[in-house]
Amino acid sequence: MTTPVAGRGLHVALRSGAGRTPSSRRWLERQLNDPYVRAAQQRGWRSRAAFKLLELDQRFQLIPRGGAVLDLGAAPGGWAQVALAQGAARVVGVDLLPIDPLPGASFLQGDFHDPEMPARLAASLGGTAALVLSDLAPNTTGHTATDHVRIMALAELALDLAAAVLAPGGAFVTKLFQGGAERTMLARLKRDFATVRHAKPPASRKESRELYVVAKGFRGQT
């Protein structure tokens, strides 16, 4: 069971100066005052995002004990770390950024939808995956419609890959922005999986528009 994260304590405010821009100062203040950032540092998680997966797993029982997990957009390795800690036998992750080694995980650097990447991932998995995770998100523009289209494109590519590597009965999790899955993607998910839910874990910042679609019970390739 996930240990709850304590709420905010004494607020830390930064003075202007020290060469910081207002936006960088706001970002640093948010980090210093974020209980999930502090908890991640105290508990040895690579990022605060670890708590999102812990919370999703507690709610939906996602992580396969003794199974294989594919992690798309894996840097800095927080979700891979959680998956292994929760009993996954191995994790294969891919990201455009390099990721520090993690025992039990294999990390590939590159674009997950490059033509050669599916074969590389399949070889690293040594078979099928019981769970495919995608915490991928595009660079946001601030324009809601544009950002929604961009993240939907990533989610659909992630779903394409998941359909190619998931074992029957497997699960798929991907990040979206509020508004959820579009009709065509939702119809596909409901066709290919036994259950489809939207969720916003408590560790997701209140001001963030992110949420996750959780699909379980993969019916196999059609």
Contacts in CASP RR format, 6 or more apart in sequence:
PFRMAT RR
TARGET T0000
AUTHOR 0000-0000-0000
METHOD contacts of the structure
MODEL  1
MTTPVAGRGLHVALRSGAGRTPSSRRWLERQLNDPYVRAAQQRGWRSRAA
FKLLELDQRFQLIPRGGAVLDLGAAPGGWAQVALAQGAARVVGVDLLPID
PLPGASFLQGDFHDPEMPARLAASLGGTAALVLSDLAPNTTGHTATDHVR
IMALAELALDLAAAVLAPGGAFVTKLFQGGAERTMLARLKRDFATVRHAK
PPASRKESRELYVVAKGFRGQT
1 58 0 8 1.000
2 51 0 8 1.000
2 54 0 8 1.000
2 55 0 8 1.000
2 57 0 8 1.000
2 58 0 8 1.000
5 35 0 8 1.000
5 36 0 8 1.000
5 39 0 8 1.000
5 51 0 8 1.000
5 202 0 8 1.000
5 203 0 8 1.000
6 35 0 8 1.000
6 39 0 8 1.000
7 35 0 8 1.000
8 33 0 8 1.000
8 35 0 8 1.000
9 33 0 8 1.000
9 35 0 8 1.000
11 33 0 8 1.000
12 29 0 8 1.000
12 32 0 8 1.000
12 33 0 8 1.000
13 29 0 8 1.000
14 20 0 8 1.000
14 25 0 8 1.000
14 28 0 8 1.000
14 29 0 8 1.000
14 32 0 8 1.000
16 22 0 8 1.000
16 25 0 8 1.000
20 28 0 8 1.000
31 37 0 8 1.000
34 48 0 8 1.000
36 48 0 8 1.000
36 51 0 8 1.000
36 203 0 8 1.000
37 48 0 8 1.000
39 45 0 8 1.000
39 48 0 8 1.000
39 51 0 8 1.000
40 46 0 8 1.000
40 47 0 8 1.000
40 48 0 8 1.000
40 50 0 8 1.000
40 51 0 8 1.000
45 51 0 8 1.000
45 78 0 8 1.000
45 81 0 8 1.000
45 82 0 8 1.000
46 76 0 8 1.000
46 77 0 8 1.000
46 78 0 8 1.000
46 81 0 8 1.000
46 100 0 8 1.000
47 76 0 8 1.000
47 77 0 8 1.000
47 78 0 8 1.000
48 203 0 8 1.000
49 78 0 8 1.000
49 79 0 8 1.000
49 135 0 8 1.000
49 203 0 8 1.000
50 78 0 8 1.000
50 79 0 8 1.000
50 81 0 8 1.000
50 82 0 8 1.000
51 201 0 8 1.000
51 202 0 8 1.000
51 203 0 8 1.000
52 135 0 8 1.000
52 201 0 8 1.000
52 203 0 8 1.000
52 204 0 8 1.000
52 212 0 8 1.000
53 62 0 8 1.000
53 63 0 8 1.000
53 78 0 8 1.000
53 79 0 8 1.000
53 82 0 8 1.000
53 83 0 8 1.000
53 133 0 8 1.000
54 82 0 8 1.000
54 86 0 8 1.000
54 203 0 8 1.000
55 201 0 8 1.000
55 202 0 8 1.000
55 203 0 8 1.000
56 62 0 8 1.000
56 173 0 8 1.000
56 199 0 8 1.000
56 201 0 8 1.000
56 212 0 8 1.000
56 214 0 8 1.000
57 63 0 8 1.000
57 82 0 8 1.000
57 86 0 8 1.000
59 199 0 8 1.000
59 201 0 8 1.000
60 171 0 8 1.000
60 197 0 8 1.000
60 199 0 8 1.000
60 214 0 8 1.000
60 216 0 8 1.000
62 131 0 8 1.000
62 171 0 8 1.000
62 173 0 8 1.000
62 214 0 8 1.000
62 216 0 8 1.000
63 69 0 8 1.000
63 82 0 8 1.000
63 83 0 8 1.000
63 86 0 8 1.000
63 87 0 8 1.000
63 88 0 8 1.000
63 131 0 8 1.000
64 87 0 8 1.000
64 88 0 8 1.000
64 130 0 8 1.000
64 131 0 8 1.000
64 170 0 8 1.000
65 86 0 8 1.000
65 87 0 8 1.000
65 88 0 8 1.000
66 87 0 8 1.000
66 88 0 8 1.000
66 89 0 8 1.000
67 87 0 8 1.000
67 88 0 8 1.000
67 89 0 8 1.000
67 90 0 8 1.000
67 130 0 8 1.000
67 131 0 8 1.000
68 88 0 8 1.000
68 89 0 8 1.000
68 90 0 8 1.000
68 91 0 8 1.000
68 92 0 8 1.000
68 125 0 8 1.000
68 126 0 8 1.000
68 127 0 8 1.000
68 128 0 8 1.000
68 129 0 8 1.000
68 130 0 8 1.000
68 131 0 8 1.000
69 80 0 8 1.000
69 83 0 8 1.000
69 88 0 8 1.000
69 90 0 8 1.000
69 91 0 8 1.000
69 92 0 8 1.000
69 129 0 8 1.000
69 130 0 8 1.000
69 131 0 8 1.000
69 132 0 8 1.000
69 133 0 8 1.000
70 91 0 8 1.000
70 92 0 8 1.000
70 93 0 8 1.000
70 121 0 8 1.000
70 125 0 8 1.000
70 129 0 8 1.000
70 131 0 8 1.000
70 132 0 8 1.000
70 133 0 8 1.000
70 161 0 8 1.000
70 162 0 8 1.000
70 165 0 8 1.000
71 77 0 8 1.000
71 79 0 8 1.000
71 80 0 8 1.000
71 83 0 8 1.000
71 91 0 8 1.000
71 92 0 8 1.000
71 93 0 8 1.000
71 94 0 8 1.000
71 133 0 8 1.000
71 135 0 8 1.000
72 93 0 8 1.000
72 94 0 8 1.000
72 112 0 8 1.000
72 132 0 8 1.000
72 133 0 8 1.000
72 134 0 8 1.000
72 135 0 8 1.000
72 136 0 8 1.000
72 158 0 8 1.000
72 161 0 8 1.000
73 93 0 8 1.000
73 94 0 8 1.000
73 95 0 8 1.000
73 96 0 8 1.000
73 112 0 8 1.000
73 134 0 8 1.000
73 135 0 8 1.000
73 136 0 8 1.000
74 80 0 8 1.000
74 93 0 8 1.000
74 94 0 8 1.000
74 95 0 8 1.000
74 99 0 8 1.000
74 107 0 8 1.000
75 95 0 8 1.000
75 96 0 8 1.000
75 97 0 8 1.000
75 98 0 8 1.000
75 99 0 8 1.000
76 97 0 8 1.000
76 99 0 8 1.000
76 100 0 8 1.000
77 93 0 8 1.000
77 99 0 8 1.000
77 100 0 8 1.000
77 102 0 8 1.000
77 105 0 8 1.000
77 107 0 8 1.000
79 133 0 8 1.000
79 135 0 8 1.000
80 91 0 8 1.000
80 93 0 8 1.000
80 99 0 8 1.000
80 102 0 8 1.000
80 105 0 8 1.000
80 107 0 8 1.000
81 102 0 8 1.000
81 105 0 8 1.000
83 91 0 8 1.000
83 131 0 8 1.000
83 133 0 8 1.000
84 90 0 8 1.000
84 91 0 8 1.000
84 102 0 8 1.000
84 103 0 8 1.000
84 104 0 8 1.000
84 105 0 8 1.000
88 131 0 8 1.000
90 104 0 8 1.000
90 105 0 8 1.000
90 106 0 8 1.000
90 125 0 8 1.000
91 102 0 8 1.000
91 104 0 8 1.000
91 105 0 8 1.000
91 106 0 8 1.000
92 105 0 8 1.000
92 106 0 8 1.000
92 107 0 8 1.000
92 108 0 8 1.000
92 121 0 8 1.000
92 124 0 8 1.000
92 125 0 8 1.000
92 129 0 8 1.000
93 99 0 8 1.000
93 105 0 8 1.000
93 106 0 8 1.000
93 107 0 8 1.000
93 108 0 8 1.000
93 121 0 8 1.000
94 107 0 8 1.000
94 108 0 8 1.000
94 109 0 8 1.000
94 110 0 8 1.000
94 112 0 8 1.000
94 117 0 8 1.000
94 121 0 8 1.000
95 107 0 8 1.000
95 109 0 8 1.000
95 110 0 8 1.000
96 109 0 8 1.000
96 110 0 8 1.000
96 111 0 8 1.000
97 109 0 8 1.000
98 107 0 8 1.000
98 109 0 8 1.000
99 107 0 8 1.000
99 109 0 8 1.000
101 107 0 8 1.000
106 124 0 8 1.000
108 117 0 8 1.000
108 120 0 8 1.000
108 121 0 8 1.000
108 124 0 8 1.000
110 117 0 8 1.000
111 117 0 8 1.000
112 121 0 8 1.000
112 136 0 8 1.000
112 157 0 8 1.000
112 158 0 8 1.000
112 161 0 8 1.000
113 157 0 8 1.000
113 160 0 8 1.000
113 161 0 8 1.000
118 161 0 8 1.000
118 164 0 8 1.000
118 165 0 8 1.000
121 161 0 8 1.000
121 165 0 8 1.000
122 164 0 8 1.000
122 165 0 8 1.000
125 165 0 8 1.000
127 165 0 8 1.000
128 165 0 8 1.000
128 166 0 8 1.000
128 167 0 8 1.000
129 162 0 8 1.000
129 165 0 8 1.000
129 166 0 8 1.000
129 167 0 8 1.000
129 170 0 8 1.000
130 166 0 8 1.000
130 167 0 8 1.000
130 169 0 8 1.000
130 170 0 8 1.000
130 171 0 8 1.000
131 170 0 8 1.000
131 171 0 8 1.000
131 172 0 8 1.000
131 173 0 8 1.000
132 158 0 8 1.000
132 161 0 8 1.000
132 162 0 8 1.000
132 165 0 8 1.000
132 166 0 8 1.000
132 171 0 8 1.000
132 172 0 8 1.000
132 173 0 8 1.000
133 173 0 8 1.000
133 174 0 8 1.000
134 154 0 8 1.000
134 155 0 8 1.000
134 158 0 8 1.000
134 162 0 8 1.000
134 172 0 8 1.000
134 173 0 8 1.000
134 174 0 8 1.000
134 175 0 8 1.000
135 175 0 8 1.000
136 151 0 8 1.000
136 154 0 8 1.000
136 155 0 8 1.000
136 158 0 8 1.000
136 174 0 8 1.000
136 175 0 8 1.000
137 151 0 8 1.000
137 154 0 8 1.000
137 175 0 8 1.000
137 210 0 8 1.000
138 147 0 8 1.000
138 150 0 8 1.000
138 151 0 8 1.000
138 153 0 8 1.000
138 154 0 8 1.000
140 147 0 8 1.000
141 147 0 8 1.000
141 150 0 8 1.000
144 177 0 8 1.000
144 209 0 8 1.000
147 177 0 8 1.000
147 209 0 8 1.000
148 177 0 8 1.000
148 179 0 8 1.000
151 175 0 8 1.000
151 176 0 8 1.000
151 177 0 8 1.000
152 176 0 8 1.000
152 181 0 8 1.000
152 182 0 8 1.000
152 185 0 8 1.000
154 174 0 8 1.000
155 174 0 8 1.000
155 175 0 8 1.000
155 176 0 8 1.000
155 181 0 8 1.000
155 185 0 8 1.000
155 213 0 8 1.000
156 185 0 8 1.000
158 172 0 8 1.000
158 174 0 8 1.000
159 172 0 8 1.000
159 174 0 8 1.000
159 185 0 8 1.000
159 188 0 8 1.000
159 189 0 8 1.000
162 172 0 8 1.000
162 218 0 8 1.000
163 192 0 8 1.000
163 218 0 8 1.000
163 220 0 8 1.000
163 221 0 8 1.000
164 221 0 8 1.000
166 172 0 8 1.000
166 218 0 8 1.000
166 220 0 8 1.000
167 218 0 8 1.000
168 217 0 8 1.000
168 218 0 8 1.000
168 219 0 8 1.000
168 220 0 8 1.000
169 194 0 8 1.000
169 216 0 8 1.000
169 217 0 8 1.000
169 218 0 8 1.000
169 219 0 8 1.000
169 220 0 8 1.000
170 216 0 8 1.000
170 217 0 8 1.000
170 218 0 8 1.000
171 193 0 8 1.000
171 214 0 8 1.000
171 215 0 8 1.000
171 216 0 8 1.000
171 217 0 8 1.000
171 218 0 8 1.000
172 189 0 8 1.000
172 193 0 8 1.000
172 214 0 8 1.000
172 215 0 8 1.000
172 218 0 8 1.000
173 212 0 8 1.000
173 213 0 8 1.000
173 214 0 8 1.000
173 215 0 8 1.000
174 212 0 8 1.000
174 213 0 8 1.000
175 210 0 8 1.000
175 211 0 8 1.000
175 212 0 8 1.000
176 198 0 8 1.000
176 210 0 8 1.000
176 211 0 8 1.000
176 212 0 8 1.000
176 213 0 8 1.000
177 209 0 8 1.000
177 210 0 8 1.000
177 211 0 8 1.000
178 209 0 8 1.000
178 210 0 8 1.000
178 211 0 8 1.000
179 211 0 8 1.000
180 186 0 8 1.000
180 198 0 8 1.000
180 211 0 8 1.000
180 213 0 8 1.000
181 189 0 8 1.000
181 196 0 8 1.000
181 198 0 8 1.000
181 213 0 8 1.000
186 196 0 8 1.000
189 196 0 8 1.000
189 213 0 8 1.000
189 215 0 8 1.000
190 196 0 8 1.000
191 219 0 8 1.000
191 222 0 8 1.000
192 215 0 8 1.000
192 218 0 8 1.000
192 219 0 8 1.000
192 220 0 8 1.000
192 222 0 8 1.000
193 215 0 8 1.000
193 216 0 8 1.000
193 217 0 8 1.000
193 218 0 8 1.000
193 219 0 8 1.000
194 216 0 8 1.000
194 217 0 8 1.000
194 219 0 8 1.000
195 215 0 8 1.000
195 216 0 8 1.000
195 217 0 8 1.000
196 213 0 8 1.000
196 214 0 8 1.000
196 215 0 8 1.000
197 213 0 8 1.000
197 214 0 8 1.000
197 215 0 8 1.000
198 211 0 8 1.000
198 212 0 8 1.000
198 213 0 8 1.000
198 214 0 8 1.000
199 211 0 8 1.000
199 212 0 8 1.000
199 213 0 8 1.000
199 214 0 8 1.000
200 210 0 8 1.000
200 211 0 8 1.000
200 212 0 8 1.000
201 212 0 8 1.000
204 210 0 8 1.000
204 211 0 8 1.000
END
